[in-house]
Amino acid sequence: MRSAVLENDIQRVIELARKGERVDGRKADEMRPLKVEIGFAENAEGSAKVTLGETVVLAGLKVEVGTPYPDSQDEGSISVGAEALPLAHAEYESGRPSAYEVEVSRVIDRGLRESKAIDFKELCIKEGEAVWVAYLDIYALNGQGNLFDAGSIAALVTFQNSKMPKIDKENKIVKGEYSGSIKLKRLPLLTTFVKVGGKIFTDPSYMEEKAAEARFSVATTDDDYMSAMQKGHGGSFTVDEVNYMIEEGFKNTEKIRKQLKKDKLL
């Protein structure tokens, strides 16, 4: 059950939203400050730490040699997992993945996969025998809202700055040696919105997520493709609201990519 304090905070968020205001003073379409750093995990093929406002996530990539799926003998694969660590928020618990963690990982995965950002055929080592399998794990270190977008940024930067292990003639990884990288053909990113008090807000904080009637995420690419979308919570959006969020999603991700390129991370 929600505490009286939380209920009061939620009601305050809703009351401000009805007036078009946000608790932290941001405009409706304004993201929180973004900071991205790479190279945190020495034993990973790539890693990135993303700070979005007070939300902090860490992503790490491990690449292994595996066997191809029966229906795609000449393609490698990726797997995205997300974990909201108990140290990140009092609400998060250890154990089996929560519905929220599963949703975060699937939406980030879908944005990457359906954009065709990664050519899985390029991850084939020997057709029918050996392929590269990339495991991307995303951890919430401070859960103050919108793990979707923070995780999406972390995933993109991690893949973009990854390195591929070197293998010997028997397709076994040579530890400590690398050769090449995973090349991205597109640069997909998520933008997440919530409806609070009938208003649409970009990049929701934790309290805005709690107060939200509905949530919507859209993945857009640098060459103007929409690769994924996800509706969350029980409320609804009008067609005009959906069109507005998609349009804002393209604008928002363009700004993020410009920042990442300026910081030489893309």
C-alpha positions as CSV (number, residue, x, y, z in Angstrom):
1,M,0.0,0.0,0.0
2,R,1.1,3.5,-0.7
3,S,2.1,5.6,2.3
4,A,0.2,8.9,3.1
5,V,3.4,10.8,2.2
6,L,3.6,9.2,-1.2
7,E,-0.1,9.8,-1.9
8,N,0.4,13.5,-0.9
9,D,3.4,13.8,-3.3
10,I,1.4,12.2,-6.1
11,Q,-1.5,14.5,-5.6
12,R,0.8,17.5,-5.7
13,V,2.4,16.3,-9.0
14,I,-1.1,16.0,-10.5
15,E,-2.3,19.4,-9.2
16,L,0.7,21.1,-10.7
17,A,0.4,19.1,-14.0
18,R,-3.2,20.3,-14.4
19,K,-1.7,23.8,-14.5
20,G,0.9,22.8,-17.0
21,E,3.7,22.8,-14.3
22,R,6.2,20.2,-13.2
23,V,7.6,19.7,-9.7
24,D,11.2,20.3,-10.9
25,G,10.3,23.4,-12.9
26,R,11.0,21.8,-16.3
27,K,8.9,22.6,-19.4
28,A,6.5,19.9,-20.6
29,D,8.9,18.9,-23.4
30,E,12.1,19.3,-21.5
31,M,14.5,16.5,-20.6
32,R,16.6,16.4,-17.5
33,P,20.4,17.1,-17.9
34,L,22.3,14.2,-19.6
35,K,25.8,13.0,-18.8
36,V,27.4,9.9,-20.4
37,E,30.7,8.2,-19.6
38,I,32.3,5.1,-21.1
39,G,34.8,2.5,-20.2
40,F,33.7,1.6,-16.7
41,A,34.0,-2.2,-16.9
42,E,37.5,-3.4,-17.9
43,N,36.4,-7.0,-18.5
44,A,33.5,-6.0,-20.8
45,E,33.6,-5.5,-24.5
46,G,31.9,-2.1,-23.9
47,S,30.3,-0.2,-21.0
48,A,28.6,3.1,-20.4
49,K,27.3,5.0,-17.4
50,V,24.3,7.3,-18.1
51,T,23.1,10.0,-15.7
52,L,19.7,11.5,-16.6
53,G,18.8,14.0,-14.0
54,E,19.1,11.9,-10.8
55,T,18.5,8.6,-12.6
56,V,21.7,6.6,-13.1
57,V,22.2,3.4,-15.1
58,L,25.2,1.3,-16.1
59,A,25.4,-0.9,-19.2
60,G,27.9,-3.6,-19.9
61,L,28.4,-5.7,-23.0
62,K,29.8,-9.2,-23.2
63,V,30.3,-11.0,-26.5
64,E,30.6,-14.8,-26.7
65,V,30.9,-17.4,-29.4
66,G,27.7,-19.4,-29.7
67,T,25.7,-21.7,-32.1
68,P,23.2,-20.1,-34.5
69,Y,19.5,-20.6,-34.2
70,P,18.0,-23.3,-36.5
71,D,16.1,-20.8,-38.6
72,S,19.0,-18.3,-39.0
73,Q,22.1,-20.3,-39.6
74,D,24.1,-17.3,-40.8
75,E,23.1,-14.8,-38.2
76,G,24.4,-13.9,-34.7
77,S,22.1,-12.4,-32.0
78,I,21.8,-10.0,-29.2
79,S,20.2,-10.3,-25.8
80,V,19.2,-7.3,-23.6
81,G,18.5,-7.6,-19.9
82,A,17.6,-4.9,-17.4
83,E,17.9,-5.1,-13.6
84,A,16.6,-2.5,-11.1
85,L,19.0,-3.1,-8.2
86,P,17.6,-2.8,-4.7
87,L,20.3,-0.2,-3.9
88,A,18.7,2.0,-6.6
89,H,15.4,2.6,-4.9
90,A,13.4,1.3,-1.9
91,E,10.8,0.0,-4.3
92,Y,13.1,-2.3,-6.1
93,E,13.6,-5.9,-4.8
94,S,16.1,-8.6,-5.6
95,G,15.0,-12.0,-7.0
96,R,13.3,-12.8,-10.2
97,P,12.8,-9.9,-12.7
98,S,9.8,-7.7,-12.1
99,A,7.3,-6.9,-14.9
100,Y,8.8,-3.4,-15.0
101,E,12.3,-4.8,-15.6
102,V,11.1,-7.2,-18.3
103,E,9.3,-4.3,-20.0
104,V,12.3,-2.0,-19.9
105,S,14.6,-4.7,-21.4
106,R,12.2,-5.7,-24.1
107,V,11.4,-2.1,-25.3
108,I,15.1,-1.2,-25.4
109,D,15.8,-4.5,-27.3
110,R,13.0,-3.9,-29.7
111,G,14.2,-0.4,-30.5
112,L,17.6,-1.8,-31.4
113,R,16.5,-4.9,-33.1
114,E,13.6,-3.6,-35.3
115,S,15.6,-0.6,-36.4
116,K,18.1,-3.0,-38.1
117,A,20.8,-1.1,-36.4
118,I,22.8,-4.3,-36.2
119,D,23.3,-6.5,-39.2
120,F,23.1,-10.0,-37.6
121,K,24.7,-11.5,-40.6
122,E,27.9,-9.6,-39.8
123,L,27.9,-11.5,-36.5
124,C,28.3,-14.8,-38.3
125,I,31.7,-16.5,-37.9
126,K,30.9,-19.7,-39.8
127,E,27.5,-20.4,-41.2
128,G,25.7,-23.2,-39.3
129,E,28.5,-23.6,-36.8
130,A,29.5,-20.4,-35.0
131,V,28.2,-16.9,-34.5
132,W,28.7,-14.0,-32.1
133,V,26.2,-13.6,-29.3
134,A,26.1,-10.2,-27.7
135,Y,24.7,-9.9,-24.1
136,L,23.9,-6.4,-23.0
137,D,23.1,-6.0,-19.3
138,I,21.6,-2.7,-18.0
139,Y,21.6,-2.0,-14.2
140,A,19.7,0.8,-12.5
141,L,22.1,2.4,-9.9
142,N,19.7,5.2,-8.9
143,G,16.0,4.8,-9.9
144,Q,14.6,8.3,-10.2
145,G,12.4,7.7,-13.2
146,N,12.6,6.8,-16.9
147,L,14.9,3.8,-17.0
148,F,13.6,3.4,-20.6
149,D,15.4,6.4,-22.1
150,A,18.5,6.2,-19.8
151,G,18.9,2.5,-20.7
152,S,18.4,3.2,-24.4
153,I,21.1,5.8,-24.4
154,A,23.4,3.5,-22.4
155,A,22.7,0.6,-24.9
156,L,23.5,2.7,-28.0
157,V,26.7,4.2,-26.6
158,T,27.9,0.8,-25.3
159,F,27.4,-0.9,-28.7
160,Q,28.9,2.1,-30.6
161,N,32.0,2.0,-28.5
162,S,32.4,-1.7,-28.2
163,K,35.3,-4.0,-29.3
164,M,35.1,-7.5,-30.6
165,P,37.2,-10.3,-29.1
166,K,39.8,-12.0,-31.2
167,I,39.3,-15.7,-32.0
168,D,41.7,-18.5,-32.9
169,K,41.4,-21.0,-35.7
170,E,39.1,-23.1,-33.6
171,N,36.8,-20.2,-33.0
172,K,37.8,-19.8,-29.4
173,I,38.2,-16.4,-27.8
174,V,41.7,-15.2,-27.2
175,K,41.6,-13.5,-23.8
176,G,42.8,-9.9,-23.7
177,E,42.9,-9.5,-27.5
178,Y,40.5,-7.8,-29.7
179,S,39.7,-7.3,-33.4
180,G,37.2,-4.9,-34.9
181,S,33.9,-3.7,-33.4
182,I,30.1,-4.1,-33.8
183,K,29.1,-1.7,-36.5
184,L,25.8,0.1,-36.2
185,K,23.9,1.0,-39.4
186,R,21.4,3.2,-37.5
187,L,21.3,5.1,-34.2
188,P,18.0,4.3,-32.5
189,L,17.0,6.0,-29.2
190,L,13.9,5.9,-27.1
191,T,11.8,8.9,-25.9
192,T,9.4,8.3,-23.1
193,F,6.3,10.4,-22.2
194,V,3.7,10.2,-19.4
195,K,0.2,11.8,-19.2
196,V,-0.3,13.4,-15.8
197,G,-3.4,15.5,-15.0
198,G,-4.3,15.4,-18.7
199,K,-0.9,16.9,-19.7
200,I,1.9,15.2,-21.7
201,F,5.4,15.3,-20.1
202,T,8.7,14.2,-21.7
203,D,11.3,12.2,-19.6
204,P,9.2,11.6,-16.5
205,S,10.7,11.7,-13.0
206,Y,9.9,8.9,-10.5
207,M,7.1,10.8,-9.0
208,E,5.6,11.7,-12.4
209,E,5.7,8.0,-13.3
210,K,3.8,7.3,-10.1
211,A,1.2,10.0,-10.9
212,A,0.9,9.0,-14.5
213,E,-2.4,8.0,-16.1
214,A,-0.6,6.5,-19.1
215,R,3.0,6.1,-20.4
216,F,4.2,6.0,-24.0
217,S,7.7,5.2,-25.4
218,V,8.8,5.6,-29.1
219,A,12.1,4.6,-30.7
220,T,13.3,6.7,-33.5
221,T,16.5,6.6,-35.7
222,D,18.9,9.2,-37.1
223,D,17.5,8.5,-40.6
224,D,13.9,9.2,-39.7
225,Y,12.6,5.7,-39.0
226,M,10.3,4.7,-36.1
227,S,11.4,1.3,-35.0
228,A,9.3,0.6,-31.9
229,M,6.6,1.9,-29.6
230,Q,5.2,0.8,-26.2
231,K,2.1,1.9,-24.3
232,G,2.2,1.5,-20.5
233,H,-0.3,1.9,-17.6
234,G,-4.0,1.7,-17.9
235,G,-4.9,5.1,-19.3
236,S,-5.2,6.2,-22.9
237,F,-4.0,8.7,-25.4
238,T,-5.8,10.4,-28.2
239,V,-4.6,10.0,-31.8
240,D,-3.4,13.7,-31.7
241,E,-1.5,13.0,-28.5
242,V,0.2,10.0,-30.1
243,N,1.2,11.9,-33.2
244,Y,2.5,14.7,-31.0
245,M,4.7,12.3,-29.0
246,I,6.1,10.7,-32.1
247,E,7.0,14.1,-33.5
248,E,8.6,15.1,-30.2
249,G,10.4,11.8,-30.1
250,F,12.2,12.5,-33.4
251,K,13.1,16.0,-32.2
252,N,14.3,14.8,-28.8
253,T,16.5,12.0,-30.0
254,E,18.1,14.3,-32.6
255,K,19.1,16.6,-29.7
256,I,20.6,13.7,-27.8
257,R,22.5,12.3,-30.7
258,K,24.0,15.8,-31.3
259,Q,25.1,15.9,-27.7
260,L,26.6,12.4,-27.9
261,K,28.4,13.3,-31.2
262,K,29.8,16.5,-29.6
263,D,31.1,14.4,-26.8
264,K,32.6,12.0,-29.3
265,L,30.5,9.1,-28.1
266,L,28.8,8.4,-31.5
